[in-house]
Amino acid sequence: MVRVDGRGLKRSDSIAGWVGWGAPEPFDAELEVFGADGRVRRRVAVRGVPPHISHVALLPGDRFLLVSGRSRQDRHGRWADNAYVYDRDGRREGAFCIGDDVQVVVGGRRGGIWTAYGDEGIFGHHPESRGALAGWNSLGDAVWTPRTPFPAGPVHGLTGCTEGDDRVWLAWYCREGTYLSRITPSTGEVTTFRSPVTKIDGLAVRGDRFVFSRRDHGRPAVTLTRARLVGGALEVVAEERVAVPGPVVLRCGQGRDGVLWLRAGDSWVRVEA
């Protein structure tokens, strides 16, 4: 979780909840790192954070990545940096462009960065965004792109998660429905499954077990759906509406190694897949 001084924030007229607040100028912040028990493990001061940051992802060695969703080309065709790598002490190590209209960012245990894009990126000019999903290393090199087209063309990334060292999952939707793409970073192989749940905003996977979250936007409640992978298809096994400590809004879910972390107000809720 990244905490900032609210005096430097401005609110969007069109986006509800905490994600509607942004910093139009560089700002100082504090990164809180939580342990498996949900308690703060350490705090890191981060100085001079670029404006409009909307994603945070973990990297190996307690490093982390801050990402702004948008980038623009200058008159020479160069895309502006919108991804910033920091060491464990909050010092910036590097910066690069990670595509335009970034909707999902997932950091893998081996240093890979995985992204999914919105329609303005997919139908825009940045080459990796146009592929809908992409993989990067922490130097900003694009290292993976889908080899085959998706059903009806994906139009929006939803969420993502890691599953140990071996797999990354990215969720997206198109005109035909909602899908999950399972990526094996070591080979680049990707397998896509139709999701039994639409409007996903959180996902965690452990083996053949899945848990999905759907927020009741701006309210202190989520719907959790559990499913299993049986014969190449996902089957729902349980669903429940759960009260949580605070409002749940856009980008509330962080899935990592079989655990879904949901930000609910100023608290985190841990859900095992």
ABEGO torsion letter per residue (X at the ends): XBBBBAAABBBBAABBEAAABBBABBBBBBBBBBBAAGBBABBBBBBGBBBGBABBBBBBGGBBBBBBABBBBBAAGBBBBABBBBBAAGBBABBBBAEBGBABBBBBAAGBBBBBBBAAAAABABAAAAAGBBBBBAAGBBABBBABBBBGEBABBABBBBBEAABBBBBBBBAAEBBBBBBBAAAGBBBBBBBABBGBABBBBBEABBBBBBBBBGBBBBBBBBBBBBGGBBBBABBBBBBBABBBBBGABBBBGGBBBBBBEABBBBBBX
